[in-house]
Every structure is written in C-alpha cells, then in structure tokens.
C-alpha cells in the first residue's frame, strides 16, 4: 500500500506492466508522485505474482 492510502503498489505496477501510460495513471490517481509510479513499476518487476497464470487449465 502507498502510505496514507488503500491503493496497492502492485496494482499500479501491474497496470504499468500491461502498458498503461504513466501520465494516464497520474490522471486516475493524482495523489501519486512520479517517484511513486516508478517505485510501483520496479516493485512489479522485482516481485512478480507467484502461482499458475490465470486462464491456464491444470495439466492432467
């Protein structure tokens, strides 16, 4: 979570990883600084979600 908010860092990082423009993210979340957005991007790269990707059936 970003300090003082209920907004998850991972949520912003994953938006950026899917191709969202940082300027659009700032429009949607004006309380975020450029530094917050860069941190979220780096966090999503450094700590990817673990587990089976969505949409893939179990082998069997």
PyMOL Python script that loads the backbone (N, CA, C, O; Angstrom):
from pymol import cmd

cmd.read_pdbstr("""\
ATOM      1  N   UNK A   1       0.835  -1.177   0.000  1.00  0.00           N
ATOM      2  CA  UNK A   1       0.000   0.000   0.000  1.00  0.00           C
ATOM      3  C   UNK A   1       0.884   1.245   0.000  1.00  0.00           C
ATOM      4  O   UNK A   1       1.956   1.284   0.604  1.00  0.00           O
ATOM      5  N   UNK A   2       0.394   2.237  -0.689  1.00  0.00           N
ATOM      6  CA  UNK A   2       1.084   3.521  -0.632  1.00  0.00           C
ATOM      7  C   UNK A   2       0.726   4.169   0.706  1.00  0.00           C
ATOM      8  O   UNK A   2      -0.416   4.064   1.153  1.00  0.00           O
ATOM      9  N   UNK A   3       1.672   4.828   1.342  1.00  0.00           N
ATOM     10  CA  UNK A   3       1.382   5.458   2.631  1.00  0.00           C
ATOM     11  C   UNK A   3       0.200   6.428   2.527  1.00  0.00           C
ATOM     12  O   UNK A   3       0.121   7.236   1.602  1.00  0.00           O
ATOM     13  N   UNK A   4      -0.708   6.330   3.491  1.00  0.00           N
ATOM     14  CA  UNK A   4      -1.848   7.233   3.541  1.00  0.00           C
ATOM     15  C   UNK A   4      -2.965   6.889   2.573  1.00  0.00           C
ATOM     16  O   UNK A   4      -3.884   7.686   2.387  1.00  0.00           O
ATOM     17  N   UNK A   5      -2.904   5.707   1.948  1.00  0.00           N
ATOM     18  CA  UNK A   5      -3.962   5.332   1.006  1.00  0.00           C
ATOM     19  C   UNK A   5      -4.241   3.840   1.112  1.00  0.00           C
ATOM     20  O   UNK A   5      -3.515   3.105   1.781  1.00  0.00           O
ATOM     21  N   UNK A   6      -5.285   3.410   0.452  1.00  0.00           N
ATOM     22  CA  UNK A   6      -5.605   1.988   0.390  1.00  0.00           C
ATOM     23  C   UNK A   6      -5.239   1.417  -0.979  1.00  0.00           C
ATOM     24  O   UNK A   6      -5.652   0.311  -1.330  1.00  0.00           O
ATOM     25  N   UNK A   7      -4.471   2.172  -1.738  1.00  0.00           N
ATOM     26  CA  UNK A   7      -4.071   1.789  -3.085  1.00  0.00           C
ATOM     27  C   UNK A   7      -2.842   0.892  -3.033  1.00  0.00           C
ATOM     28  O   UNK A   7      -1.813   1.265  -2.469  1.00  0.00           O
ATOM     29  N   UNK A   8      -2.958  -0.296  -3.627  1.00  0.00           N
ATOM     30  CA  UNK A   8      -1.856  -1.253  -3.607  1.00  0.00           C
ATOM     31  C   UNK A   8      -0.784  -0.889  -4.630  1.00  0.00           C
ATOM     32  O   UNK A   8      -1.087  -0.556  -5.776  1.00  0.00           O
ATOM     33  N   UNK A   9       0.461  -0.958  -4.202  1.00  0.00           N
ATOM     34  CA  UNK A   9       1.596  -0.702  -5.083  1.00  0.00           C
ATOM     35  C   UNK A   9       1.563  -1.686  -6.252  1.00  0.00           C
ATOM     36  O   UNK A   9       1.811  -1.304  -7.396  1.00  0.00           O
ATOM     37  N   UNK A  10       1.257  -2.950  -5.963  1.00  0.00           N
ATOM     38  CA  UNK A  10       1.225  -3.980  -7.008  1.00  0.00           C
ATOM     39  C   UNK A  10       0.195  -3.633  -8.090  1.00  0.00           C
ATOM     40  O   UNK A  10       0.438  -3.874  -9.272  1.00  0.00           O
ATOM     41  N   UNK A  11      -0.945  -3.072  -7.697  1.00  0.00           N
ATOM     42  CA  UNK A  11      -1.987  -2.718  -8.667  1.00  0.00           C
ATOM     43  C   UNK A  11      -1.441  -1.717  -9.690  1.00  0.00           C
ATOM     44  O   UNK A  11      -1.635  -1.884 -10.894  1.00  0.00           O
ATOM     45  N   UNK A  12      -0.770  -0.698  -9.211  1.00  0.00           N
ATOM     46  CA  UNK A  12      -0.211   0.314 -10.117  1.00  0.00           C
ATOM     47  C   UNK A  12       0.906  -0.293 -10.958  1.00  0.00           C
ATOM     48  O   UNK A  12       0.983  -0.043 -12.161  1.00  0.00           O
ATOM     49  N   UNK A  13       1.767  -1.083 -10.338  1.00  0.00           N
ATOM     50  CA  UNK A  13       2.863  -1.718 -11.070  1.00  0.00           C
ATOM     51  C   UNK A  13       2.370  -2.625 -12.173  1.00  0.00           C
ATOM     52  O   UNK A  13       2.939  -2.645 -13.265  1.00  0.00           O
ATOM     53  N   UNK A  14       1.311  -3.381 -11.898  1.00  0.00           N
ATOM     54  CA  UNK A  14       0.764  -4.276 -12.918  1.00  0.00           C
ATOM     55  C   UNK A  14       0.072  -3.495 -14.035  1.00  0.00           C
ATOM     56  O   UNK A  14       0.104  -3.914 -15.192  1.00  0.00           O
ATOM     57  N   UNK A  15      -0.548  -2.370 -13.703  1.00  0.00           N
ATOM     58  CA  UNK A  15      -1.126  -1.523 -14.752  1.00  0.00           C
ATOM     59  C   UNK A  15      -0.035  -1.079 -15.719  1.00  0.00           C
ATOM     60  O   UNK A  15      -0.207  -1.126 -16.937  1.00  0.00           O
ATOM     61  N   UNK A  16       1.087  -0.650 -15.156  1.00  0.00           N
ATOM     62  CA  UNK A  16       2.205  -0.190 -15.979  1.00  0.00           C
ATOM     63  C   UNK A  16       2.792  -1.341 -16.798  1.00  0.00           C
ATOM     64  O   UNK A  16       3.157  -1.157 -17.959  1.00  0.00           O
ATOM     65  N   UNK A  17       2.881  -2.524 -16.192  1.00  0.00           N
ATOM     66  CA  UNK A  17       3.417  -3.684 -16.900  1.00  0.00           C
ATOM     67  C   UNK A  17       2.530  -4.087 -18.076  1.00  0.00           C
ATOM     68  O   UNK A  17       3.020  -4.622 -19.070  1.00  0.00           O
ATOM     69  N   UNK A  18       1.225  -3.829 -17.965  1.00  0.00           N
ATOM     70  CA  UNK A  18       0.296  -4.145 -19.062  1.00  0.00           C
ATOM     71  C   UNK A  18       0.283  -3.052 -20.126  1.00  0.00           C
ATOM     72  O   UNK A  18      -0.435  -3.161 -21.120  1.00  0.00           O
ATOM     73  N   UNK A  19       1.078  -1.995 -19.919  1.00  0.00           N
ATOM     74  CA  UNK A  19       1.206  -0.987 -20.956  1.00  0.00           C
ATOM     75  C   UNK A  19       0.534   0.341 -20.675  1.00  0.00           C
ATOM     76  O   UNK A  19       0.491   1.207 -21.549  1.00  0.00           O
ATOM     77  N   UNK A  20       0.007   0.520 -19.467  1.00  0.00           N
ATOM     78  CA  UNK A  20      -0.616   1.809 -19.142  1.00  0.00           C
ATOM     79  C   UNK A  20       0.445   2.907 -19.169  1.00  0.00           C
ATOM     80  O   UNK A  20       1.574   2.708 -18.721  1.00  0.00           O
ATOM     81  N   UNK A  21       0.075   4.032 -19.686  1.00  0.00           N
ATOM     82  CA  UNK A  21       0.969   5.177 -19.742  1.00  0.00           C
ATOM     83  C   UNK A  21       1.030   5.816 -18.347  1.00  0.00           C
ATOM     84  O   UNK A  21      -0.012   6.016 -17.724  1.00  0.00           O
ATOM     85  N   UNK A  22       2.229   6.140 -17.846  1.00  0.00           N
ATOM     86  CA  UNK A  22       2.333   6.763 -16.520  1.00  0.00           C
ATOM     87  C   UNK A  22       1.498   8.040 -16.385  1.00  0.00           C
ATOM     88  O   UNK A  22       0.985   8.329 -15.304  1.00  0.00           O
ATOM     89  N   UNK A  23       1.359   8.802 -17.469  1.00  0.00           N
ATOM     90  CA  UNK A  23       0.546  10.021 -17.422  1.00  0.00           C
ATOM     91  C   UNK A  23      -0.924   9.688 -17.169  1.00  0.00           C
ATOM     92  O   UNK A  23      -1.615  10.414 -16.455  1.00  0.00           O
ATOM     93  N   UNK A  24      -1.399   8.586 -17.760  1.00  0.00           N
ATOM     94  CA  UNK A  24      -2.779   8.160 -17.524  1.00  0.00           C
ATOM     95  C   UNK A  24      -2.970   7.710 -16.083  1.00  0.00           C
ATOM     96  O   UNK A  24      -4.001   7.985 -15.470  1.00  0.00           O
ATOM     97  N   UNK A  25      -1.974   7.020 -15.548  1.00  0.00           N
ATOM     98  CA  UNK A  25      -2.046   6.591 -14.154  1.00  0.00           C
ATOM     99  C   UNK A  25      -2.125   7.817 -13.245  1.00  0.00           C
ATOM    100  O   UNK A  25      -2.898   7.837 -12.288  1.00  0.00           O
ATOM    101  N   UNK A  26      -1.329   8.827 -13.546  1.00  0.00           N
ATOM    102  CA  UNK A  26      -1.362  10.068 -12.746  1.00  0.00           C
ATOM    103  C   UNK A  26      -2.710  10.751 -12.843  1.00  0.00           C
ATOM    104  O   UNK A  26      -3.166  11.346 -11.866  1.00  0.00           O
ATOM    105  N   UNK A  27      -3.363  10.682 -14.003  1.00  0.00           N
ATOM    106  CA  UNK A  27      -4.699  11.270 -14.143  1.00  0.00           C
ATOM    107  C   UNK A  27      -5.701  10.547 -13.253  1.00  0.00           C
ATOM    108  O   UNK A  27      -6.540  11.178 -12.609  1.00  0.00           O
ATOM    109  N   UNK A  28      -5.609   9.213 -13.220  1.00  0.00           N
ATOM    110  CA  UNK A  28      -6.530   8.418 -12.413  1.00  0.00           C
ATOM    111  C   UNK A  28      -6.233   8.502 -10.922  1.00  0.00           C
ATOM    112  O   UNK A  28      -7.142   8.434 -10.094  1.00  0.00           O
ATOM    113  N   UNK A  29      -4.964   8.649 -10.587  1.00  0.00           N
ATOM    114  CA  UNK A  29      -4.528   8.677  -9.192  1.00  0.00           C
ATOM    115  C   UNK A  29      -3.627   9.905  -8.986  1.00  0.00           C
ATOM    116  O   UNK A  29      -2.410   9.758  -8.876  1.00  0.00           O
ATOM    117  N   UNK A  30      -4.201  11.097  -8.934  1.00  0.00           N
ATOM    118  CA  UNK A  30      -3.394  12.321  -8.865  1.00  0.00           C
ATOM    119  C   UNK A  30      -2.570  12.449  -7.582  1.00  0.00           C
ATOM    120  O   UNK A  30      -1.647  13.261  -7.524  1.00  0.00           O
ATOM    121  N   UNK A  31      -2.891  11.662  -6.558  1.00  0.00           N
ATOM    122  CA  UNK A  31      -2.121  11.728  -5.312  1.00  0.00           C
ATOM    123  C   UNK A  31      -0.755  11.063  -5.436  1.00  0.00           C
ATOM    124  O   UNK A  31       0.106  11.259  -4.578  1.00  0.00           O
ATOM    125  N   UNK A  32      -0.544  10.276  -6.496  1.00  0.00           N
ATOM    126  CA  UNK A  32       0.736   9.599  -6.693  1.00  0.00           C
ATOM    127  C   UNK A  32       1.754  10.545  -7.323  1.00  0.00           C
ATOM    128  O   UNK A  32       1.433  11.344  -8.204  1.00  0.00           O
ATOM    129  N   UNK A  33       2.967  10.429  -6.851  1.00  0.00           N
ATOM    130  CA  UNK A  33       4.052  11.219  -7.435  1.00  0.00           C
ATOM    131  C   UNK A  33       4.725  10.396  -8.535  1.00  0.00           C
ATOM    132  O   UNK A  33       4.464   9.200  -8.669  1.00  0.00           O
ATOM    133  N   UNK A  34       5.576  11.030  -9.308  1.00  0.00           N
ATOM    134  CA  UNK A  34       6.330  10.297 -10.325  1.00  0.00           C
ATOM    135  C   UNK A  34       7.206   9.235  -9.657  1.00  0.00           C
ATOM    136  O   UNK A  34       7.400   8.148 -10.200  1.00  0.00           O
ATOM    137  N   UNK A  35       7.717   9.555  -8.504  1.00  0.00           N
ATOM    138  CA  UNK A  35       8.543   8.603  -7.753  1.00  0.00           C
ATOM    139  C   UNK A  35       7.720   7.383  -7.324  1.00  0.00           C
ATOM    140  O   UNK A  35       8.204   6.253  -7.387  1.00  0.00           O
ATOM    141  N   UNK A  36       6.469   7.615  -6.885  1.00  0.00           N
ATOM    142  CA  UNK A  36       5.582   6.504  -6.524  1.00  0.00           C
ATOM    143  C   UNK A  36       5.356   5.576  -7.712  1.00  0.00           C
ATOM    144  O   UNK A  36       5.396   4.354  -7.576  1.00  0.00           O
ATOM    145  N   UNK A  37       5.124   6.165  -8.862  1.00  0.00           N
ATOM    146  CA  UNK A  37       4.841   5.384 -10.065  1.00  0.00           C
ATOM    147  C   UNK A  37       6.071   4.580 -10.482  1.00  0.00           C
ATOM    148  O   UNK A  37       5.949   3.416 -10.863  1.00  0.00           O
ATOM    149  N   UNK A  38       7.230   5.179 -10.414  1.00  0.00           N
ATOM    150  CA  UNK A  38       8.457   4.450 -10.754  1.00  0.00           C
ATOM    151  C   UNK A  38       8.701   3.321  -9.755  1.00  0.00           C
ATOM    152  O   UNK A  38       9.110   2.227 -10.142  1.00  0.00           O
ATOM    153  N   UNK A  39       8.451   3.582  -8.475  1.00  0.00           N
ATOM    154  CA  UNK A  39       8.607   2.537  -7.467  1.00  0.00           C
ATOM    155  C   UNK A  39       7.671   1.366  -7.757  1.00  0.00           C
ATOM    156  O   UNK A  39       8.078   0.207  -7.671  1.00  0.00           O
ATOM    157  N   UNK A  40       6.424   1.667  -8.099  1.00  0.00           N
ATOM    158  CA  UNK A  40       5.446   0.613  -8.387  1.00  0.00           C
ATOM    159  C   UNK A  40       5.896  -0.220  -9.582  1.00  0.00           C
ATOM    160  O   UNK A  40       5.758  -1.443  -9.570  1.00  0.00           O
ATOM    161  N   UNK A  41       6.427   0.423 -10.603  1.00  0.00           N
ATOM    162  CA  UNK A  41       6.920  -0.304 -11.777  1.00  0.00           C
ATOM    163  C   UNK A  41       8.041  -1.249 -11.384  1.00  0.00           C
ATOM    164  O   UNK A  41       8.038  -2.414 -11.781  1.00  0.00           O
ATOM    165  N   UNK A  42       8.994  -0.764 -10.615  1.00  0.00           N
ATOM    166  CA  UNK A  42      10.119  -1.588 -10.180  1.00  0.00           C
ATOM    167  C   UNK A  42       9.661  -2.715  -9.250  1.00  0.00           C
ATOM    168  O   UNK A  42      10.177  -3.830  -9.330  1.00  0.00           O
ATOM    169  N   UNK A  43       8.707  -2.436  -8.379  1.00  0.00           N
ATOM    170  CA  UNK A  43       8.182  -3.442  -7.458  1.00  0.00           C
ATOM    171  C   UNK A  43       7.555  -4.593  -8.228  1.00  0.00           C
ATOM    172  O   UNK A  43       7.789  -5.758  -7.906  1.00  0.00           O
ATOM    173  N   UNK A  44       6.762  -4.275  -9.242  1.00  0.00           N
ATOM    174  CA  UNK A  44       6.090  -5.315 -10.027  1.00  0.00           C
ATOM    175  C   UNK A  44       7.093  -6.204 -10.760  1.00  0.00           C
ATOM    176  O   UNK A  44       6.851  -7.399 -10.934  1.00  0.00           O
ATOM    177  N   UNK A  45       8.206  -5.633 -11.186  1.00  0.00           N
ATOM    178  CA  UNK A  45       9.247  -6.414 -11.862  1.00  0.00           C
ATOM    179  C   UNK A  45      10.003  -7.273 -10.848  1.00  0.00           C
ATOM    180  O   UNK A  45      10.287  -8.442 -11.109  1.00  0.00           O
ATOM    181  N   UNK A  46      10.325  -6.695  -9.704  1.00  0.00           N
ATOM    182  CA  UNK A  46      11.120  -7.393  -8.698  1.00  0.00           C
ATOM    183  C   UNK A  46      10.336  -8.481  -7.974  1.00  0.00           C
ATOM    184  O   UNK A  46      10.909  -9.493  -7.570  1.00  0.00           O
ATOM    185  N   UNK A  47       9.027  -8.282  -7.807  1.00  0.00           N
ATOM    186  CA  UNK A  47       8.200  -9.223  -7.055  1.00  0.00           C
ATOM    187  C   UNK A  47       6.976  -9.636  -7.866  1.00  0.00           C
ATOM    188  O   UNK A  47       5.856  -9.237  -7.547  1.00  0.00           O
ATOM    189  N   UNK A  48       7.184 -10.432  -8.910  1.00  0.00           N
ATOM    190  CA  UNK A  48       6.029 -10.863  -9.725  1.00  0.00           C
ATOM    191  C   UNK A  48       5.124 -11.785  -8.917  1.00  0.00           C
ATOM    192  O   UNK A  48       5.561 -12.431  -7.965  1.00  0.00           O
ATOM    193  N   UNK A  49       3.864 -11.834  -9.313  1.00  0.00           N
ATOM    194  CA  UNK A  49       2.920 -12.747  -8.655  1.00  0.00           C
ATOM    195  C   UNK A  49       3.399 -14.179  -8.871  1.00  0.00           C
ATOM    196  O   UNK A  49       3.933 -14.525  -9.925  1.00  0.00           O
ATOM    197  N   UNK A  50       3.194 -14.987  -7.857  1.00  0.00           N
ATOM    198  CA  UNK A  50       3.597 -16.391  -7.919  1.00  0.00           C
ATOM    199  C   UNK A  50       2.339 -17.236  -8.029  1.00  0.00           C
ATOM    200  O   UNK A  50       1.318 -16.939  -7.408  1.00  0.00           O
ATOM    201  N   UNK A  51       2.427 -18.276  -8.817  1.00  0.00           N
ATOM    202  CA  UNK A  51       1.300 -19.178  -8.957  1.00  0.00           C
ATOM    203  C   UNK A  51       0.988 -19.412 -10.416  1.00  0.00           C
ATOM    204  O   UNK A  51       1.657 -18.881 -11.302  1.00  0.00           O
ATOM    205  N   UNK A  52      -0.022 -20.200 -10.655  1.00  0.00           N
ATOM    206  CA  UNK A  52      -0.421 -20.523 -12.013  1.00  0.00           C
ATOM    207  C   UNK A  52      -1.057 -19.290 -12.659  1.00  0.00           C
ATOM    208  O   UNK A  52      -1.935 -18.667 -12.061  1.00  0.00           O
ATOM    209  N   UNK A  53      -0.634 -18.939 -13.848  1.00  0.00           N
ATOM    210  CA  UNK A  53      -1.238 -17.800 -14.542  1.00  0.00           C
ATOM    211  C   UNK A  53      -2.720 -18.046 -14.774  1.00  0.00           C
ATOM    212  O   UNK A  53      -3.144 -19.182 -14.984  1.00  0.00           O
ATOM    213  N   UNK A  54      -3.492 -16.993 -14.735  1.00  0.00           N
ATOM    214  CA  UNK A  54      -4.928 -17.101 -14.992  1.00  0.00           C
ATOM    215  C   UNK A  54      -5.165 -17.584 -16.406  1.00  0.00           C
ATOM    216  O   UNK A  54      -4.397 -17.281 -17.319  1.00  0.00           O
ATOM    217  N   UNK A  55      -6.241 -18.340 -16.578  1.00  0.00           N
ATOM    218  CA  UNK A  55      -6.627 -18.768 -17.905  1.00  0.00           C
ATOM    219  C   UNK A  55      -5.985 -20.057 -18.368  1.00  0.00           C
ATOM    220  O   UNK A  55      -6.288 -20.533 -19.462  1.00  0.00           O
ATOM    221  N   UNK A  56      -5.106 -20.637 -17.564  1.00  0.00           N
ATOM    222  CA  UNK A  56      -4.471 -21.885 -17.956  1.00  0.00           C
ATOM    223  C   UNK A  56      -5.057 -23.020 -17.128  1.00  0.00           C
ATOM    224  O   UNK A  56      -5.088 -22.959 -15.899  1.00  0.00           O
ATOM    225  N   UNK A  57      -5.514 -24.037 -17.809  1.00  0.00           N
ATOM    226  CA  UNK A  57      -6.094 -25.191 -17.130  1.00  0.00           C
ATOM    227  C   UNK A  57      -4.987 -26.054 -16.535  1.00  0.00           C
ATOM    228  O   UNK A  57      -3.861 -26.072 -17.031  1.00  0.00           O
ATOM    229  N   UNK A  58      -5.316 -26.751 -15.490  1.00  0.00           N
ATOM    230  CA  UNK A  58      -4.354 -27.656 -14.862  1.00  0.00           C
ATOM    231  C   UNK A  58      -4.075 -28.838 -15.797  1.00  0.00           C
ATOM    232  O   UNK A  58      -4.977 -29.362 -16.451  1.00  0.00           O
ATOM    233  N   UNK A  59      -2.828 -29.235 -15.839  1.00  0.00           N
ATOM    234  CA  UNK A  59      -2.448 -30.386 -16.670  1.00  0.00           C
ATOM    235  C   UNK A  59      -3.031 -31.665 -16.071  1.00  0.00           C
ATOM    236  O   UNK A  59      -3.043 -31.846 -14.853  1.00  0.00           O
ATOM    237  N   UNK A  60      -3.491 -32.506 -16.904  1.00  0.00           N
ATOM    238  CA  UNK A  60      -3.980 -33.721 -16.300  1.00  0.00           C
ATOM    239  C   UNK A  60      -4.735 -34.521 -17.226  1.00  0.00           C
ATOM    240  O   UNK A  60      -5.221 -35.592 -16.862  1.00  0.00           O
TER     241      UNK A  60
END
""", "prot")
cmd.dss("prot")
cmd.show_as("cartoon", "prot")
cmd.util.cbc("prot")
cmd.orient("prot")
